[in-house]
Amino acid sequence: MVLPFATLSAWAQNPATYHGQVLTLDDCRQMAVQESNALDQARIETEMSGYDRKIALANYFPKISATGTYIYNNRDIALVNEDQSMRLRNAGTNVENAIWDYLQGNAANIQGNVTREAATRLLEALRNSPNMPDIATPINAIGQEIDATLHPDLHHIMAGAVTVQQPVFTGGKIIYSNQMAALAQQLSEAKYDMKEADVLIDVDQAYWQIISIAGKKKLAESYTELLEEMEKEVRTAVNAGVSTESDLLQVRVKANEARMMLTKATNGLTLSKMLLCKRIGLPLDSNIVLADETMDVIPEPVRPVEKSLDDIYASRPETRSLTLAGKIFEKKAKVVRADMMPTVALMGAFTVSNPNVYNGFQNQWRGGNLSAGVLVKIPITHGGEALFKYRKAQAEARLYQDRLEDAKELINLQVTQQRKLFDEARQKVEMARSNLDLAEDNLRSARVGLEAGVIATNTVLAAHTAWLSAHSEYIDAGIELQMTASGLRKAEGGYKN
């Protein structure tokens, strides 16, 4: 009996329908990726970093905003007091009275030798004459108009503005912020790859555990059949007087042990399938069948093409994450440094108001104002805050550089270890296969000897036990080889390939 075994293949494009259907390792891996909450969160984080990059890119473009406002006032604004307002409204009357008062006061001088009383009567007759021009009314109208201007209607105030601001020089802050956002997006993708590799290797372990238990279940079935057949043969021999009841009892004990082994394997297979269902997002009672459960050949996984350390460092998400983190803090230091440099921006605005402040506070929208200017900001003192932030960012960049070097050393050790484990596991498979062939030959010879009556029952049972042990070791060696192949792929940064 041999263990069902299969090599890792490319990702399946469409998930299978599950109940009673055959699932390949690729199906399980794809389903696990789709169902993992951790990976879903990592996908969201990657999406968010993409938006952060677009936000940083928007800083290159001018900022345009429109503003509108409305204010209600229960009182108007008066630019003159009440006495001044009264004098303005009665300016014509006051002027006219002042003229006539002056003429009356100087009536005698104006009329020459005429008496003062006569001159006064003459002026009063002239003033009351219907043909006398009206001086007060037009001047009063002008004064009232001026007074109305000095009492603008500000019960309802409306205003609007459109402003434009375009950065010209920010000390490189916008450029470095965009570079940081791009690196942060790559960092989130590297973190996703790390989480995905963890999910995949968990699924692989659950998958190959099922294959291992399924193989041992088949082994238990074959072992049980062999012992049941042997039990029949020994009973026949006892009836013929060739064997003893003690021999039959020994065989029956071994047969019961085989049946118990089969029961444990059946229960273990059910539990291991429930674990896999949990990993791939299926109901725990789903009746799944794995493709490799029915295979009778153990093909050895192909060893990954050996990569150079530089290629491995570039492929491993851990080193990519640390490299990107170091670059991010280098850019962060430059962004902080930009805060200590002058900034220049162009500004423009168009404003309108009602009442119109540019045309005597009239209730109209015409006559807006267009303005433009340059904004220059020069930091002078900040108590050393920006300088300390700059040095902190530089220290963080050095910290991640040191962590990167440590990670490279650990990866180098891990890759070397996994390569040796893979070679050892392959040797175990070869030795287990050789032992299996010997055990099968030994069992075959023992069965022939038992039938010929030249070999004792104990010897045959020992041959059965050796056969069972050889098959079990062969199964374990095959699973170990498959898992070390997966570990080697992960160590070399090509786990998904």
DAKAKA-V946287 format. One record per pair of residues at least 6 apart in sequence whose C-alpha atoms are under 8 Angstrom apart, sorted by the first residue. I is the first residue (numbers start at 0). J is the second residue. D is the distance in whole Angstrom. If there is no record, write none. Layout:
I:J:D, I:J:D
This chain:
0:217:8, 0:218:7, 0:221:8, 0:295:8, 0:470:7, 1:214:7, 1:295:5, 1:296:6, 1:297:7, 1:470:7, 1:473:8, 1:474:7, 2:210:8, 2:211:7, 2:214:5, 2:294:7, 2:295:6, 2:296:7, 2:297:6, 2:473:8, 2:474:6, 2:477:8, 3:210:7, 3:214:7, 3:291:5, 3:292:6, 3:293:6, 3:294:4, 3:295:5, 3:296:6, 3:297:6, 4:210:7, 4:291:6, 4:292:8, 4:294:7, 4:295:8, 4:296:7, 4:297:5, 4:298:6, 4:477:8, 4:478:8, 5:291:6, 5:297:7, 5:298:6, 5:299:8, 5:300:8, 6:298:7, 6:299:7, 6:300:5, 6:301:8, 6:481:8, 7:24:7, 7:25:7, 7:300:8, 8:25:7, 9:25:7, 9:496:7, 10:25:5, 10:26:7, 10:28:8, 10:29:7, 11:25:5, 11:26:6, 11:29:7, 13:26:8, 14:26:6, 14:29:7, 14:30:7, 15:21:8, 15:22:7, 15:26:7, 17:285:7, 17:286:8, 17:287:6, 18:285:6, 18:286:5, 18:287:6, 19:285:8, 19:286:5, 19:287:5, 19:288:7, 20:286:8, 20:287:6, 20:288:6, 21:287:7, 21:288:5, 21:289:5, 21:290:6, 22:287:7, 22:288:6, 22:289:5, 22:290:6, 23:289:6, 23:290:5, 23:291:7, 24:203:7, 24:206:7, 24:289:8, 24:290:8, 27:202:7, 27:279:6, 28:199:6, 28:202:6, 28:203:8, 28:279:8, 30:279:5, 30:280:7, 31:198:7, 31:199:7, 31:202:7, 31:278:6, 31:279:4, 31:280:7, 32:38:7, 32:195:7, 32:198:7, 32:199:8, 32:279:8, 33:39:8, 34:278:8, 34:279:6, 34:280:6, 35:198:8, 35:278:8, 35:279:8, 35:280:8, 37:194:7, 38:191:7, 38:194:6, 38:195:6, 41:187:7, 41:190:7, 41:191:5, 41:194:8, 42:191:7, 44:187:7, 45:184:6, 45:187:5, 45:188:6, 45:191:8, 48:180:7, 48:183:6, 48:184:5, 48:187:7, 49:184:6, 51:180:6, 52:177:6, 52:180:5, 52:181:6, 52:184:7, 55:173:7, 55:176:6, 55:177:5, 55:180:7, 56:177:6, 58:173:7, 59:166:7, 59:173:7, 60:165:7, 61:163:7, 61:164:5, 61:165:4, 61:166:7, 62:163:6, 62:164:5, 62:165:6, 63:161:7, 63:162:6, 63:163:5, 63:164:7, 64:161:6, 64:162:5, 64:163:7, 65:159:7, 65:160:6, 65:161:4, 65:162:6, 66:159:5, 66:160:5, 66:161:6, 67:157:8, 67:158:6, 67:159:4, 67:160:7, 68:157:6, 68:158:5, 68:159:6, 69:155:7, 69:156:6, 69:157:5, 69:158:7, 70:154:8, 70:155:6, 70:156:5, 70:157:7, 71:153:8, 71:154:5, 71:155:5, 71:156:6, 72:153:7, 72:154:4, 72:155:6, 72:156:8, 73:154:6, 74:153:7, 74:154:6, 75:150:7, 75:151:7, 75:152:6, 75:153:5, 75:154:6, 76:150:6, 76:151:7, 76:152:8, 76:153:7, 77:149:6, 77:150:5, 77:151:7, 78:149:5, 78:150:6, 79:149:7, 79:150:8, 84:146:6, 86:93:8, 87:139:7, 87:142:5, 87:143:6, 87:145:7, 87:146:6, 88:139:6, 88:140:7, 88:141:8, 88:142:5, 88:143:4, 88:146:7, 89:135:8, 89:139:5, 89:142:7, 89:143:8, 90:135:7, 90:138:6, 90:139:5, 90:142:6, 91:134:6, 91:135:4, 91:136:6, 91:137:7, 91:138:4, 91:139:4, 91:140:8, 91:142:8, 92:134:8, 92:135:4, 92:136:7, 92:138:8, 92:139:7, 93:135:8, 94:135:7, 95:134:6, 95:135:6, 102:109:8, 102:122:8, 103:118:8, 103:119:6, 103:122:7, 106:115:6, 106:118:5, 106:119:6, 106:122:8, 107:113:6, 107:114:6, 107:115:5, 107:118:6, 110:118:6, 125:131:7, 148:359:7, 148:360:8, 151:360:6, 151:361:8, 152:354:7, 152:360:8, 153:354:7, 156:352:8, 156:353:6, 156:354:6, 157:352:6, 157:353:5, 157:354:7, 158:350:7, 158:351:6, 158:352:4, 158:353:6, 159:350:6, 159:351:5, 159:352:6, 160:348:7, 160:349:6, 160:350:4, 160:351:6, 161:348:5, 161:349:5, 161:350:7, 162:346:7, 162:347:6, 162:348:4, 162:349:7, 163:346:6, 163:347:5, 163:348:6, 164:344:7, 164:345:6, 164:346:5, 164:347:7, 165:344:6, 165:345:5, 165:346:7, 166:342:8, 166:343:6, 166:344:4, 166:345:6, 167:342:8, 167:343:5, 167:344:5, 167:345:7, 168:341:8, 168:342:5, 168:343:5, 168:344:7, 169:337:7, 169:340:7, 169:341:7, 169:342:5, 169:343:7, 170:336:8, 170:337:5, 170:338:7, 170:340:6, 170:341:7, 170:342:7, 171:333:8, 171:334:7, 171:337:6, 172:333:7, 172:334:5, 172:335:8, 172:337:6, 172:338:8, 175:330:6, 175:331:7, 175:333:7, 175:334:6, 176:330:7, 176:331:8, 176:334:7, 178:330:7, 179:326:8, 179:327:5, 179:330:6, 179:331:7, 182:323:6, 182:324:8, 182:326:8, 182:327:6, 183:323:7, 183:324:8, 183:327:7, 185:323:7, 186:319:8, 186:320:5, 186:323:6, 186:324:7, 189:316:5, 189:317:7, 189:319:7, 189:320:6, 190:316:7, 190:317:8, 190:320:7, 192:316:6, 193:316:6, 193:317:7, 196:489:7, 196:494:7, 196:495:7, 200:485:7, 202:275:7, 202:278:7, 202:279:8, 203:482:8, 204:482:7, 205:271:7, 205:272:8, 205:274:7, 205:275:6, 206:275:7, 207:478:6, 207:482:8, 208:271:7, 208:478:8, 209:268:6, 209:271:6, 209:272:7, 210:289:8, 210:291:7, 210:292:6, 211:474:6, 211:475:7, 211:478:7, 212:264:6, 212:267:7, 212:268:6, 213:264:7, 213:268:6, 213:292:6, 214:292:7, 214:474:7, 215:264:7, 215:471:7, 215:474:7, 216:261:6, 216:264:5, 216:265:6, 218:467:7, 218:470:7, 218:471:8, 219:257:6, 219:258:7, 219:260:6, 219:261:5, 219:264:8, 220:257:8, 220:258:8, 220:261:6, 222:257:6, 222:463:8, 222:467:7, 223:254:6, 223:257:5, 223:258:6, 223:261:8, 226:250:7, 226:251:8, 226:253:7, 226:254:5, 226:257:8, 227:254:6, 229:250:7, 230:247:7, 230:250:6, 230:251:7, 230:254:8, 233:242:7, 233:246:7, 233:247:6, 233:250:8, 234:247:6, 236:242:5, 237:243:6, 237:244:7, 237:247:8, 241:452:8, 246:456:6, 246:457:8, 249:457:8, 250:456:8, 250:460:7, 253:460:8, 272:283:8, 272:287:7, 273:283:5, 273:284:7, 273:285:8, 274:283:8, 276:282:6, 276:283:6, 276:285:7, 277:283:6, 297:477:7, 299:425:8, 299:477:8, 299:480:8, 299:481:8, 300:480:8, 300:481:6, 300:484:7, 302:484:7, 303:484:8, 303:487:8, 303:488:7, 306:491:7, 308:411:7, 311:491:5, 311:492:6, 312:318:6, 312:319:7, 312:407:7, 312:410:8, 312:492:8, 313:319:6, 314:491:7, 314:492:5, 314:493:7, 315:490:8, 315:491:7, 315:492:4, 315:493:8, 316:492:7, 317:406:8, 318:403:6, 318:406:7, 318:407:7, 321:399:6, 321:400:7, 321:402:7, 321:403:6, 322:399:7, 322:400:7, 322:403:7, 324:396:8, 324:399:7, 325:395:8, 325:396:5, 325:397:7, 325:398:8, 325:399:5, 325:400:6, 326:396:7, 327:396:8, 328:392:6, 328:393:7, 328:395:6, 328:396:5, 329:392:7, 329:393:6, 329:396:6, 331:392:6, 332:388:8, 332:389:5, 332:390:7, 332:391:8, 332:392:5, 332:393:6, 333:389:7, 335:385:6, 335:386:8, 335:388:7, 335:389:5, 336:385:7, 336:386:7, 336:389:6, 338:378:8, 338:385:7, 339:378:6, 339:385:7, 339:386:8, 340:377:7, 340:378:7, 341:375:7, 341:376:6, 341:377:4, 341:378:7, 342:374:8, 342:375:6, 342:376:5, 342:377:7, 343:373:7, 343:374:6, 343:375:5, 343:376:7, 344:373:6, 344:374:5, 344:375:7, 345:371:8, 345:372:6, 345:373:5, 345:374:6, 346:371:6, 346:372:5, 346:373:6, 346:374:7, 347:369:8, 347:370:6, 347:371:4, 347:372:6, 348:369:6, 348:370:5, 348:371:6, 349:367:7, 349:368:5, 349:369:4, 349:370:6, 350:367:5, 350:368:5, 350:369:7, 351:364:6, 351:365:8, 351:366:7, 351:367:4, 351:368:7, 352:363:8, 352:364:6, 352:367:7, 353:360:7, 353:361:7, 353:362:5, 353:363:6, 353:364:6, 354:360:5, 354:361:5, 354:362:4, 354:363:6, 354:364:7, 355:361:5, 355:362:6, 355:363:6, 355:364:6, 355:365:7, 355:366:7, 357:366:6, 357:367:8, 358:366:7, 410:490:7, 413:490:7, 414:487:7, 414:490:5, 414:491:6, 417:483:7, 417:486:7, 417:487:5, 417:490:7, 418:487:6, 420:483:7, 421:480:6, 421:483:5, 421:484:6, 421:487:7, 424:476:7, 424:477:8, 424:479:6, 424:480:5, 424:483:7, 425:476:8, 425:480:6, 427:476:6, 428:473:6, 428:476:5, 428:477:6, 428:480:7, 431:469:7, 431:470:8, 431:472:6, 431:473:5, 431:476:7, 432:473:6, 434:469:6, 435:466:7, 435:469:5, 435:470:6, 435:473:7, 438:462:7, 438:465:6, 438:466:5, 438:469:7, 439:466:6, 441:462:6, 442:459:7, 442:462:5, 442:463:6, 442:466:7, 445:454:7, 445:458:7, 445:459:5, 445:462:7, 446:459:7, 448:454:5, 449:455:7, 449:456:7, 449:459:7, 485:494:7, 486:494:8, 488:494:5
